[in-house]
């Protein structure tokens, strides 16, 4: 089946033609671990997790790299503000990130490099850029000289004025050009630093990803992904650095970017009360429900994320779990409709529509195909009882043995036509947030 993806570099959907059909290589920008990931950070993780699953279905070998940024001024600021050691902050938040993304059904990348382990490679790449005439040392900094690359701006397609206005740091007197950006900067005694030919300092944000991508995927690779907000300046600068340092025509053959995320109809903001971290959301909702919300909108479109949307997704999953009824195994083959939808620029809404279509047929064959397709999308991963007995953090703990005993008593009452006692037990359990569901196979319960 032919895979087509939208290439940001050319602003068009293109047939995917990997550098090697035997080995597809993909790099996606990961988190900066200074605080818990918000739901906007989770969107690219889930999107590119689905893409990695699809690539592994279509090709014999895939290497998926997603980094962890643990050198950043935001981390330094968080340490100064809290008094917590930088290493402690990054280790703690990286672990929470990994656990939270796993709760959303995201498989770990093949390689998850950390910036702190690759400073030597960053220094080497910076030296190469100085040697090639694309960078210069000034006042303890090393700057990439934007005018040295005629094609700079090819990814974002920004004008000269936009390039200057979007520069990550203020225009400094040591810059040769206002658009020049930092590759290396000095560190004081209170800031983490590494020895380099330009003195003790630390790498700039952009050189970090360029060096790690080259280390694990080579000078050129197939796909580079991330959020739309990274197109400029981060990915533009990565592309420039990598091309000039490695003397190549490109860095990645295809650039993919997911759209922006709004929350409750507005930009996420703590002051508006709509700033949602994944960690907090997982206390209120099952991870699969959050994942389904992120997949219901096409990845390139803006997404308005709401708590009611998660609740509705959970109700959809309730129906799907009942349809599968916990007795059906997944078929060996992924439904063609699912693969066809995903192969069309990762059309997850169409793939989900295919799942809905399959639930219209209650045959065992359809149930097996449905489960295979749902699990391929990272959904329907739990046992039936576990799904329905999930409860939010802080909910009153339920003694399952007591519930089972009451259900058994209710069954006896119904058999004896003591419907008053049967209703009394149902009401008693309902008051505890327990919903009973009767079927020909007996009575099951779940959290309401």
Secondary structure, DSSP 8 states (H G I E B T S, - for coil): ---EEEETTTTEEEE---S-TT-EEEEE---BTTS--BHHHHHHHHHHHHHHHHHHHHSS-EEEEE-BB---HHHHHHHHHH---HHHHHHHHHHHHHHHHHHTT----SB--BGGG-HHHHHHHHHHHHHTTSEEEETTEEEE-GGG-TTTTTTT---HHHHHHT-SS---TT-SSTT-EEEEEE--TTS--B--TT-SEEE-HHHHHHHHHHHHH-SSEEEEEEEGGGIIIIIHHHHHHHHHHHT-S-SEEEEEEE--EEETTB---GGGT---BHHHHHHHS-HHHHHHHHHSS-TTS-EEE-HHHHHHHHHHHHHHHHHHTTT----SS--HHHHHHHHBT--HHHHHHHHHHHTT--SHHHHHHHHHHHHHTT---S-HHHHHT---TT-----HHHHHHHHHHHHHHHHTT-HHHHHHHHHHHHHTTEEEEEETTEEEEEE-
